[in-house]
Amino acid sequence: MVDFQKLEYGRIFGQFCGYFREGLDFTNERGERQFYGRYDYLGNTILLPCQTETEYAQLPEPGTLIRAVSHIIPSTKTGSLKSNIIQMQVAGRDKDFQNPTPDELYAGYLFYGNIFVTEKIEDVSRRTQELYRQVIVALFGGSYKFSLTDDLELYSAFENNGIHSISGTVDTVIIPAQRDNRWVQECVTTLNLAQVQPFKTNPAQPKQPAKPSA
């Protein structure tokens, strides 16, 4: 159970336990080399980035258990979300590594955090004449939009502004595209919102919340 009182405001944290599967090295549409590890959990796979080619070269053997904690932040170049790994523990390398429980291995890539609601939108599209619902939240470094047209319960759980505690799962997928007669790829990160509630301040908690650990 995550203690939201201890989390930094304006941050979304990711947490994952699983098995390393393979390394991926590709070029995005801006001509930048991208390095990722693909990881399995009991149900699917996710992608976590390597910051450098050296880190990519040091990825573990396939089947190795890992634990990871990340910041999920908007990219300054594209505005899309990306994972920024802040802690990675590897079985057989880190002495304090604890084997994941079955529940952790089934959970997949989780996210949670205390964010700022900046706008709620409920309107009718001029183009399709269909109702849509969106919630825009502010993060350190940018913003993110939850599209909640089909989930009135989650949309209503957000107040019009203020700090809210949110949690859910993270999806990552590589999208290929052809640019100037060359194939490029981009890792797309999506947040699947599961729970939300207005943040309730506990005066007994410290003023500077801490980061979670793996």
C-alpha atoms as an extended CHARMM CRD file, in Angstrom:
* protein
*
       214  EXT
         1         1  MET       CA              0.0000000000        0.0000000000        0.0000000000  PROA      1               0.0000000000
         2         2  VAL       CA              1.5220000000        3.3140000000       -1.0870000000  PROA      2               0.0000000000
         3         3  ASP       CA              1.6450000000        6.0760000000        1.5240000000  PROA      3               0.0000000000
         4         4  PHE       CA              0.7530000000        9.1290000000       -0.5760000000  PROA      4               0.0000000000
         5         5  GLN       CA              1.5630000000       11.4020000000        2.3560000000  PROA      5               0.0000000000
         6         6  LYS       CA              5.2400000000       10.5690000000        1.8270000000  PROA      6               0.0000000000
         7         7  LEU       CA              5.3790000000       11.3130000000       -1.9200000000  PROA      7               0.0000000000
         8         8  GLU       CA              6.6920000000       14.5140000000       -3.4690000000  PROA      8               0.0000000000
         9         9  TYR       CA              4.0380000000       16.8070000000       -4.9110000000  PROA      9               0.0000000000
        10        10  GLY       CA              3.8700000000       17.1770000000       -8.6720000000  PROA      10              0.0000000000
        11        11  ARG       CA              5.6520000000       13.8640000000       -9.3100000000  PROA      11              0.0000000000
        12        12  ILE       CA              4.4000000000       10.6260000000      -10.8090000000  PROA      12              0.0000000000
        13        13  PHE       CA              6.4350000000        7.6100000000       -9.7170000000  PROA      13              0.0000000000
        14        14  GLY       CA              6.5890000000        4.2890000000      -11.5260000000  PROA      14              0.0000000000
        15        15  GLN       CA              7.4090000000        0.9330000000       -9.9510000000  PROA      15              0.0000000000
        16        16  PHE       CA              8.0760000000       -2.3860000000      -11.6510000000  PROA      16              0.0000000000
        17        17  CYS       CA              9.2520000000       -5.9190000000      -10.8140000000  PROA      17              0.0000000000
        18        18  GLY       CA              9.9540000000       -8.4480000000      -13.5460000000  PROA      18              0.0000000000
        19        19  TYR       CA             12.4070000000      -10.3610000000      -15.7130000000  PROA      19              0.0000000000
        20        20  PHE       CA             14.8440000000       -8.8380000000      -18.1790000000  PROA      20              0.0000000000
        21        21  ARG       CA             14.1490000000      -10.1560000000      -21.6810000000  PROA      21              0.0000000000
        22        22  GLU       CA             16.2250000000       -8.3010000000      -24.2890000000  PROA      22              0.0000000000
        23        23  GLY       CA             17.8650000000       -5.0020000000      -25.1910000000  PROA      23              0.0000000000
        24        24  LEU       CA             16.5410000000       -2.7440000000      -27.9520000000  PROA      24              0.0000000000
        25        25  ASP       CA             18.6120000000       -0.2160000000      -29.9170000000  PROA      25              0.0000000000
        26        26  PHE       CA             16.7840000000        1.9460000000      -32.4810000000  PROA      26              0.0000000000
        27        27  THR       CA             16.5910000000        5.4510000000      -33.9360000000  PROA      27              0.0000000000
        28        28  ASN       CA             13.6830000000        7.8360000000      -33.3300000000  PROA      28              0.0000000000
        29        29  GLU       CA             12.2430000000       10.3460000000      -35.7960000000  PROA      29              0.0000000000
        30        30  ARG       CA             14.6760000000       13.0250000000      -34.5870000000  PROA      30              0.0000000000
        31        31  GLY       CA             17.6080000000       10.8370000000      -35.5770000000  PROA      31              0.0000000000
        32        32  GLU       CA             18.5200000000       10.0410000000      -31.9510000000  PROA      32              0.0000000000
        33        33  ARG       CA             19.6210000000        6.5640000000      -30.8990000000  PROA      33              0.0000000000
        34        34  GLN       CA             17.3660000000        5.0970000000      -28.2310000000  PROA      34              0.0000000000
        35        35  PHE       CA             18.3480000000        2.3150000000      -25.8390000000  PROA      35              0.0000000000
        36        36  TYR       CA             15.7250000000        0.2540000000      -24.0010000000  PROA      36              0.0000000000
        37        37  GLY       CA             15.3770000000       -2.9650000000      -22.0720000000  PROA      37              0.0000000000
        38        38  ARG       CA             12.3200000000       -5.1240000000      -22.5950000000  PROA      38              0.0000000000
        39        39  TYR       CA             11.0730000000       -6.7450000000      -19.3840000000  PROA      39              0.0000000000
        40        40  ASP       CA              8.5250000000       -9.5060000000      -18.8010000000  PROA      40              0.0000000000
        41        41  TYR       CA              6.0280000000       -9.7610000000      -15.9800000000  PROA      41              0.0000000000
        42        42  LEU       CA              3.3340000000      -12.3890000000      -15.4960000000  PROA      42              0.0000000000
        43        43  GLY       CA              0.9840000000      -11.1540000000      -18.1740000000  PROA      43              0.0000000000
        44        44  ASN       CA              2.8000000000       -8.8820000000      -20.6040000000  PROA      44              0.0000000000
        45        45  THR       CA              5.9880000000       -6.9150000000      -21.2860000000  PROA      45              0.0000000000
        46        46  ILE       CA              7.1020000000       -3.3100000000      -20.7040000000  PROA      46              0.0000000000
        47        47  LEU       CA              9.9930000000       -1.1170000000      -21.8390000000  PROA      47              0.0000000000
        48        48  LEU       CA             12.3870000000        0.7710000000      -19.5630000000  PROA      48              0.0000000000
        49        49  PRO       CA             15.0000000000        3.1590000000      -20.9780000000  PROA      49              0.0000000000
        50        50  CYS       CA             18.7700000000        3.0810000000      -20.6440000000  PROA      50              0.0000000000
        51        51  GLN       CA             20.2780000000        6.5450000000      -20.2770000000  PROA      51              0.0000000000
        52        52  THR       CA             23.5410000000        5.7530000000      -22.0910000000  PROA      52              0.0000000000
        53        53  GLU       CA             25.0340000000        3.1900000000      -24.4450000000  PROA      53              0.0000000000
        54        54  THR       CA             27.3020000000        2.0720000000      -21.5820000000  PROA      54              0.0000000000
        55        55  GLU       CA             24.2610000000        1.3390000000      -19.4150000000  PROA      55              0.0000000000
        56        56  TYR       CA             22.7150000000       -0.5330000000      -22.3530000000  PROA      56              0.0000000000
        57        57  ALA       CA             25.8590000000       -2.6820000000      -22.6760000000  PROA      57              0.0000000000
        58        58  GLN       CA             25.5700000000       -3.6010000000      -18.9880000000  PROA      58              0.0000000000
        59        59  LEU       CA             22.0280000000       -4.9850000000      -19.1730000000  PROA      59              0.0000000000
        60        60  PRO       CA             21.7350000000       -8.3360000000      -17.3440000000  PROA      60              0.0000000000
        61        61  GLU       CA             21.3210000000      -11.8030000000      -18.7930000000  PROA      61              0.0000000000
        62        62  PRO       CA             17.8310000000      -12.7170000000      -20.0970000000  PROA      62              0.0000000000
        63        63  GLY       CA             15.6420000000      -14.0560000000      -17.2950000000  PROA      63              0.0000000000
        64        64  THR       CA             17.3110000000      -11.9710000000      -14.5630000000  PROA      64              0.0000000000
        65        65  LEU       CA             14.9180000000      -10.5120000000      -11.9800000000  PROA      65              0.0000000000
        66        66  ILE       CA             14.9510000000       -6.7330000000      -11.5240000000  PROA      66              0.0000000000
        67        67  ARG       CA             13.2330000000       -4.0360000000       -9.4810000000  PROA      67              0.0000000000
        68        68  ALA       CA             12.9120000000       -0.4930000000      -10.8110000000  PROA      68              0.0000000000
        69        69  VAL       CA             11.5940000000        2.8580000000       -9.6050000000  PROA      69              0.0000000000
        70        70  SER       CA             11.1290000000        5.7420000000      -12.0300000000  PROA      70              0.0000000000
        71        71  HSD       CA              9.8590000000        9.2530000000      -12.4540000000  PROA      71              0.0000000000
        72        72  ILE       CA              7.2860000000        9.4060000000      -15.2590000000  PROA      72              0.0000000000
        73        73  ILE       CA              7.7580000000       12.8320000000      -16.7910000000  PROA      73              0.0000000000
        74        74  PRO       CA              6.8170000000       14.8050000000      -19.9250000000  PROA      74              0.0000000000
        75        75  SER       CA              9.5620000000       14.9430000000      -22.5360000000  PROA      75              0.0000000000
        76        76  THR       CA             10.9030000000       18.4870000000      -23.0350000000  PROA      76              0.0000000000
        77        77  LYS       CA             11.2640000000       17.7440000000      -26.7690000000  PROA      77              0.0000000000
        78        78  THR       CA              7.9340000000       16.1420000000      -27.6200000000  PROA      78              0.0000000000
        79        79  GLY       CA              5.6230000000       16.6330000000      -24.6130000000  PROA      79              0.0000000000
        80        80  SER       CA              4.9390000000       12.8810000000      -24.5180000000  PROA      80              0.0000000000
        81        81  LEU       CA              5.5530000000       10.9150000000      -21.3480000000  PROA      81              0.0000000000
        82        82  LYS       CA              8.7760000000        9.0280000000      -20.6910000000  PROA      82              0.0000000000
        83        83  SER       CA             10.2550000000        6.9980000000      -17.8410000000  PROA      83              0.0000000000
        84        84  ASN       CA             13.3250000000        8.3300000000      -16.0630000000  PROA      84              0.0000000000
        85        85  ILE       CA             14.8470000000        5.4980000000      -14.0020000000  PROA      85              0.0000000000
        86        86  ILE       CA             15.9160000000        6.6760000000      -10.5360000000  PROA      86              0.0000000000
        87        87  GLN       CA             16.7240000000        3.2710000000       -9.0400000000  PROA      87              0.0000000000
        88        88  MET       CA             17.3510000000       -0.1550000000      -10.5780000000  PROA      88              0.0000000000
        89        89  GLN       CA             18.1280000000       -3.2610000000       -8.5430000000  PROA      89              0.0000000000
        90        90  VAL       CA             19.3080000000       -6.4610000000      -10.2350000000  PROA      90              0.0000000000
        91        91  ALA       CA             19.2390000000       -9.9790000000       -8.7830000000  PROA      91              0.0000000000
        92        92  GLY       CA             22.7250000000      -11.4050000000       -8.3130000000  PROA      92              0.0000000000
        93        93  ARG       CA             24.3340000000       -7.9630000000       -8.5050000000  PROA      93              0.0000000000
        94        94  ASP       CA             22.7870000000       -5.9570000000       -5.6690000000  PROA      94              0.0000000000
        95        95  LYS       CA             23.2600000000       -7.5020000000       -2.2230000000  PROA      95              0.0000000000
        96        96  ASP       CA             20.0270000000       -6.0650000000       -0.7920000000  PROA      96              0.0000000000
        97        97  PHE       CA             17.8790000000       -7.3090000000       -3.6920000000  PROA      97              0.0000000000
        98        98  GLN       CA             14.6300000000       -8.8950000000       -2.5060000000  PROA      98              0.0000000000
        99        99  ASN       CA             12.8600000000      -11.3870000000       -4.7390000000  PROA      99              0.0000000000
       100       100  PRO       CA              9.4410000000      -10.0990000000       -5.8730000000  PROA      100             0.0000000000
       101       101  THR       CA              6.2900000000      -11.7140000000       -4.5520000000  PROA      101             0.0000000000
       102       102  PRO       CA              3.8410000000      -13.3170000000       -7.0210000000  PROA      102             0.0000000000
       103       103  ASP       CA              1.5540000000      -10.2830000000       -6.5700000000  PROA      103             0.0000000000
       104       104  GLU       CA              4.3830000000       -7.9410000000       -7.5610000000  PROA      104             0.0000000000
       105       105  LEU       CA              5.1680000000      -10.0260000000      -10.6470000000  PROA      105             0.0000000000
       106       106  TYR       CA              1.4950000000       -9.9460000000      -11.7060000000  PROA      106             0.0000000000
       107       107  ALA       CA              1.1100000000       -6.2100000000      -11.0600000000  PROA      107             0.0000000000
       108       108  GLY       CA              3.1220000000       -4.9600000000      -14.0280000000  PROA      108             0.0000000000
       109       109  TYR       CA              4.3190000000       -1.3680000000      -14.2980000000  PROA      109             0.0000000000
       110       110  LEU       CA              2.4730000000        0.6780000000      -11.6630000000  PROA      110             0.0000000000
       111       111  PHE       CA              2.2890000000        4.4460000000      -11.2160000000  PROA      111             0.0000000000
       112       112  TYR       CA              1.2330000000        6.6490000000       -8.3360000000  PROA      112             0.0000000000
       113       113  GLY       CA              1.6620000000       10.2590000000       -7.2700000000  PROA      113             0.0000000000
       114       114  ASN       CA              0.2810000000       13.5340000000       -5.9930000000  PROA      114             0.0000000000
       115       115  ILE       CA             -0.4820000000       15.8460000000       -8.9130000000  PROA      115             0.0000000000
       116       116  PHE       CA             -2.1370000000       19.2340000000       -9.4850000000  PROA      116             0.0000000000
       117       117  VAL       CA             -5.4300000000       19.4360000000      -11.3760000000  PROA      117             0.0000000000
       118       118  THR       CA             -5.4240000000       22.4830000000      -13.6430000000  PROA      118             0.0000000000
       119       119  GLU       CA             -8.5550000000       21.9670000000      -15.7250000000  PROA      119             0.0000000000
       120       120  LYS       CA            -11.5790000000       19.7110000000      -16.1590000000  PROA      120             0.0000000000
       121       121  ILE       CA            -13.2660000000       19.7470000000      -19.5620000000  PROA      121             0.0000000000
       122       122  GLU       CA            -16.6870000000       18.3400000000      -20.4090000000  PROA      122             0.0000000000
       123       123  ASP       CA            -17.8560000000       19.4340000000      -23.8420000000  PROA      123             0.0000000000
       124       124  VAL       CA            -19.2400000000       18.3220000000      -27.1850000000  PROA      124             0.0000000000
       125       125  SER       CA            -16.9180000000       17.9240000000      -30.1480000000  PROA      125             0.0000000000
       126       126  ARG       CA            -17.7490000000       20.3400000000      -32.9780000000  PROA      126             0.0000000000
       127       127  ARG       CA            -16.5050000000       17.7960000000      -35.4990000000  PROA      127             0.0000000000
       128       128  THR       CA            -18.2510000000       14.6320000000      -34.2780000000  PROA      128             0.0000000000
       129       129  GLN       CA            -20.9310000000       16.1310000000      -32.0030000000  PROA      129             0.0000000000
       130       130  GLU       CA            -19.9430000000       13.5790000000      -29.3680000000  PROA      130             0.0000000000
       131       131  LEU       CA            -19.4640000000       14.2710000000      -25.6670000000  PROA      131             0.0000000000
       132       132  TYR       CA            -15.9120000000       14.1100000000      -24.3230000000  PROA      132             0.0000000000
       133       133  ARG       CA            -14.4010000000       14.4560000000      -20.8520000000  PROA      133             0.0000000000
       134       134  GLN       CA            -10.7910000000       15.3560000000      -20.0730000000  PROA      134             0.0000000000
       135       135  VAL       CA             -8.7460000000       16.1970000000      -17.0010000000  PROA      135             0.0000000000
       136       136  ILE       CA             -5.4650000000       18.0870000000      -17.4050000000  PROA      136             0.0000000000
       137       137  VAL       CA             -2.9140000000       17.7170000000      -14.6230000000  PROA      137             0.0000000000
       138       138  ALA       CA              0.2960000000       19.6510000000      -14.0040000000  PROA      138             0.0000000000
       139       139  LEU       CA              3.5870000000       17.8580000000      -13.3760000000  PROA      139             0.0000000000
       140       140  PHE       CA              7.1290000000       19.0430000000      -12.8560000000  PROA      140             0.0000000000
       141       141  GLY       CA              8.2480000000       19.7960000000      -16.4050000000  PROA      141             0.0000000000
       142       142  GLY       CA              4.8720000000       19.8730000000      -18.1320000000  PROA      142             0.0000000000
       143       143  SER       CA              1.3550000000       18.4760000000      -18.0940000000  PROA      143             0.0000000000
       144       144  TYR       CA             -0.6450000000       15.3660000000      -18.9660000000  PROA      144             0.0000000000
       145       145  LYS       CA             -4.2130000000       14.8950000000      -20.2070000000  PROA      145             0.0000000000
       146       146  PHE       CA             -6.4400000000       12.0590000000      -19.0280000000  PROA      146             0.0000000000
       147       147  SER       CA             -9.1860000000       11.2730000000      -21.5390000000  PROA      147             0.0000000000
       148       148  LEU       CA            -12.0840000000        9.9750000000      -19.4460000000  PROA      148             0.0000000000
       149       149  THR       CA            -15.0470000000       10.1340000000      -21.8240000000  PROA      149             0.0000000000
       150       150  ASP       CA            -16.0160000000        6.5480000000      -21.0180000000  PROA      150             0.0000000000
       151       151  ASP       CA            -15.3910000000        6.7410000000      -17.2790000000  PROA      151             0.0000000000
       152       152  LEU       CA            -17.7020000000        9.2230000000      -15.5830000000  PROA      152             0.0000000000
       153       153  GLU       CA            -16.8280000000        7.8090000000      -12.1390000000  PROA      153             0.0000000000
       154       154  LEU       CA            -13.1080000000        8.6510000000      -12.4350000000  PROA      154             0.0000000000
       155       155  TYR       CA            -13.8600000000       11.9950000000      -14.0920000000  PROA      155             0.0000000000
       156       156  SER       CA            -16.2100000000       12.9430000000      -11.2430000000  PROA      156             0.0000000000
       157       157  ALA       CA            -13.6240000000       11.8940000000       -8.6460000000  PROA      157             0.0000000000
       158       158  PHE       CA            -11.4410000000       14.8370000000       -9.7130000000  PROA      158             0.0000000000
       159       159  GLU       CA            -12.3090000000       18.1920000000       -8.2090000000  PROA      159             0.0000000000
       160       160  ASN       CA            -11.9260000000       21.2730000000      -10.3970000000  PROA      160             0.0000000000
       161       161  ASN       CA             -8.4870000000       22.0690000000       -9.0070000000  PROA      161             0.0000000000
       162       162  GLY       CA             -6.0750000000       21.2400000000       -6.2000000000  PROA      162             0.0000000000
       163       163  ILE       CA             -3.7930000000       18.3250000000       -5.3590000000  PROA      163             0.0000000000
       164       164  HSD       CA             -5.0390000000       14.7980000000       -6.0430000000  PROA      164             0.0000000000
       165       165  SER       CA             -3.5770000000       11.3490000000       -5.3610000000  PROA      165             0.0000000000
       166       166  ILE       CA             -3.7110000000        9.0710000000       -8.4030000000  PROA      166             0.0000000000
       167       167  SER       CA             -2.6140000000        5.5310000000       -9.2470000000  PROA      167             0.0000000000
       168       168  GLY       CA             -2.8890000000        2.9700000000      -12.0060000000  PROA      168             0.0000000000
       169       169  THR       CA             -0.7940000000        1.0580000000      -14.5230000000  PROA      169             0.0000000000
       170       170  VAL       CA              1.6540000000        2.1150000000      -17.2330000000  PROA      170             0.0000000000
       171       171  ASP       CA              1.6640000000        0.8200000000      -20.8120000000  PROA      171             0.0000000000
       172       172  THR       CA              4.7110000000        1.1460000000      -23.0530000000  PROA      172             0.0000000000
       173       173  VAL       CA              4.7690000000        0.3010000000      -26.7450000000  PROA      173             0.0000000000
       174       174  ILE       CA              7.0870000000        0.9690000000      -29.6760000000  PROA      174             0.0000000000
       175       175  ILE       CA              5.3970000000        2.6970000000      -32.6030000000  PROA      175             0.0000000000
       176       176  PRO       CA              7.1880000000        2.3540000000      -35.9810000000  PROA      176             0.0000000000
       177       177  ALA       CA              6.8870000000        4.9720000000      -38.7180000000  PROA      177             0.0000000000
       178       178  GLN       CA              8.4740000000        5.7700000000      -42.0780000000  PROA      178             0.0000000000
       179       179  ARG       CA             10.1880000000        9.1740000000      -42.3900000000  PROA      179             0.0000000000
       180       180  ASP       CA             12.0610000000       10.2910000000      -45.5220000000  PROA      180             0.0000000000
       181       181  ASN       CA             12.3340000000        6.7150000000      -46.8110000000  PROA      181             0.0000000000
       182       182  ARG       CA             13.6980000000        5.4310000000      -43.5040000000  PROA      182             0.0000000000
       183       183  TRP       CA             12.0920000000        3.5240000000      -40.6710000000  PROA      183             0.0000000000
       184       184  VAL       CA             12.0950000000        5.1310000000      -37.2330000000  PROA      184             0.0000000000
       185       185  GLN       CA             10.5990000000        4.0560000000      -33.9150000000  PROA      185             0.0000000000
       186       186  GLU       CA              9.2560000000        5.8080000000      -30.8290000000  PROA      186             0.0000000000
       187       187  CYS       CA              8.4410000000        4.4390000000      -27.3770000000  PROA      187             0.0000000000
       188       188  VAL       CA              4.9680000000        5.6620000000      -26.3630000000  PROA      188             0.0000000000
       189       189  THR       CA              4.0950000000        5.6830000000      -22.6500000000  PROA      189             0.0000000000
       190       190  THR       CA              0.4500000000        5.7650000000      -21.5200000000  PROA      190             0.0000000000
       191       191  LEU       CA             -1.0500000000        6.0350000000      -18.0250000000  PROA      191             0.0000000000
       192       192  ASN       CA             -4.1280000000        3.8850000000      -17.3420000000  PROA      192             0.0000000000
       193       193  LEU       CA             -5.8340000000        5.6240000000      -14.4350000000  PROA      193             0.0000000000
       194       194  ALA       CA             -7.4170000000        3.3120000000      -11.8550000000  PROA      194             0.0000000000
       195       195  GLN       CA             -7.9180000000        5.3780000000       -8.6630000000  PROA      195             0.0000000000
       196       196  VAL       CA             -8.1070000000        9.0710000000       -7.7990000000  PROA      196             0.0000000000
       197       197  GLN       CA             -8.9760000000       11.0610000000       -4.7040000000  PROA      197             0.0000000000
       198       198  PRO       CA             -8.3620000000       14.6170000000       -3.4530000000  PROA      198             0.0000000000
       199       199  PHE       CA             -5.1610000000       14.7760000000       -1.4020000000  PROA      199             0.0000000000
       200       200  LYS       CA             -5.7520000000       15.1090000000        2.3180000000  PROA      200             0.0000000000
       201       201  THR       CA             -2.9640000000       16.7910000000        4.2630000000  PROA      201             0.0000000000
       202       202  ASN       CA             -1.8090000000       15.0810000000        7.4310000000  PROA      202             0.0000000000
       203       203  PRO       CA             -0.0930000000       17.6810000000        9.6700000000  PROA      203             0.0000000000
       204       204  ALA       CA              1.8200000000       14.9150000000       11.4570000000  PROA      204             0.0000000000
       205       205  GLN       CA              3.7400000000       14.0470000000        8.2860000000  PROA      205             0.0000000000
       206       206  PRO       CA              7.0960000000       15.7420000000        7.3970000000  PROA      206             0.0000000000
       207       207  LYS       CA              6.9930000000       18.7830000000        5.1130000000  PROA      207             0.0000000000
       208       208  GLN       CA              9.4300000000       17.2540000000        2.6070000000  PROA      208             0.0000000000
       209       209  PRO       CA              7.9740000000       13.9510000000        1.3600000000  PROA      209             0.0000000000
       210       210  ALA       CA             10.4430000000       11.2690000000        0.3730000000  PROA      210             0.0000000000
       211       211  LYS       CA             11.0060000000        9.3300000000       -2.8340000000  PROA      211             0.0000000000
       212       212  PRO       CA             10.0290000000        5.6330000000       -2.8450000000  PROA      212             0.0000000000
       213       213  SER       CA             12.6420000000        2.9030000000       -3.1270000000  PROA      213             0.0000000000
       214       214  ALA       CA             12.7120000000       -0.2510000000       -5.1840000000  PROA      214             0.0000000000
